[in-house]
Amino acid sequence: MARVTVEDCIDKVDNRFELVLLAGHRARQISQGAQITVPRDNDKNPVIALREIAEETLSPDDLKEDLIHSLQKHVEVDEPEADGEAIADQTTGAATAAADTDDAEENIAFDRMSEEDLLAGIEGLVPPEKSDDY
């Protein structure tokens, strides 16, 4: 394919904006060293990405999933659910732990400050000196 156009790719990816996102993501992958699936023909990475989409050497759905995964900052991992016995053990353990924390909370003492002491402390604060950094 000597020249790739949006019309060559639009039947593979319906939305032009999504096509741009996918092609840009694929071009970044190529620049980071990913293997290309079409001949380079002295083309730049965005053109190669569009050619790969047009020739369907890459699945747009796979590219979309990879793009979404690359943008995620926190990935939740689905863990298998515990069986009935493990759940029962966890609930009895939680009840005893709750009773232990109730006893511990009775022994905790916090520093108390009157309102007058707090106001006196605030009034005694000195504002920071101005500097040229701000």
N, C-alpha and C positions, 0 to 999 in steps of 0.2 A: 504494500500500500504506500504509494508515493506521498499522498497527502491525506491527513485525517481531518475530518470535520465533525462538528457537533451532531450533524445529521447521521453520521456513521455510528455514533454512540448512543443517540437518544432512544433507539429502539431497544437497547440493552438496559439503560437506566432512564426511567421516564422523566425524572425531574432534572432540569439543567443544573440547578444549584447543587443537588446531590452528586451529579456527575462531576462538577468542579471539585467538590470535597473529596470524592473518591480518587479522582485523577491526581489531585495534589498530594493526598496521602500516599498513593502509590509512587509518585515521583520522589517523595522524601525517602521512601523505603529503598528505591533504586539508588539514590545518592548515598545512602548509608551502606550500600553494598549488597542489596538483595539481588538474587538472580533474575535476569530478564527472560521473558518467554517468547520474544519476537526478535528478529535480527535488528541490530542497532542502526544500521544504514546511516551513520553519521548524524543521527537525530539527538535532540536533547531529551532529558528525562521526562518532562511533561508530555512531549509528543509520543515518547515510547509508552507512557502510561495510558494515554488515550488510544494508541494502537492496540495495546493489550486488551483494553475494554472492548474496542470495536471488533476485534477478531475473536473475542470470547476465550482467550487463553487463560484468563482469570475470571472467576465468578464474581459478579458485582456484590452478591450477598456475602461472600467470604470477605471481600474488601471492606464492606460496611461493618461487619462484625469486628474485623481487625481494627478499623478506625475507632469504633466505640470503645473497644478494649484499651486502645492506646490513650484515650482521653480520660479514662476512669482513674481516679486517684485512690479510691478504696474499693476493693473487689470483695464482695461477700462470698464465702465458700459455703455451699450447702453441705451440712454434715448429716449423716444418717441419724434417724431418730433412735433413741434408746429404747430397749424393750421394757416390758412392764415391771420386772424386778428392779431394774436400775432406777426407774422413776420412783418406785416405792422407797428405795434406799435413800434417794436424794431428798424426798419429802421428810422422812424421819430425821435425817441429818440436819435439815434446815430448821426443824422445830427445836432441836436441842441447841443449835447455834443461836437461835433467836432468844432462847432462855438465858444463855450465857451472856449475850450482849446486854440484856436487860439488867443483869447483875452488875455488869461492868459500867453501865451508864449511871448507876446510882453512886459509884465511887468517883466519878469525874467531877472536878470542880473547876469552874471558869473564873478568871479574874473579873471582878465587877468594878465598874467605874461610874461614879455619879454624873449626872448631867452637868453640874457645875465644874467638875474636874475636866470633863471633855471640852467644854467651852473654853476653860482657861488654857488648856493645851492647844486648842486651835488658835486662840488669840496670840499665843506665844510663838507661833510659827513665823518665820521670816521668809518673805518671797525670794525666789532665786534671783541672782544678779543677772541683768541683761547682758547678752553677749552678741557678737556680730554674726554668730551662726544662725540665728533665728530671723 
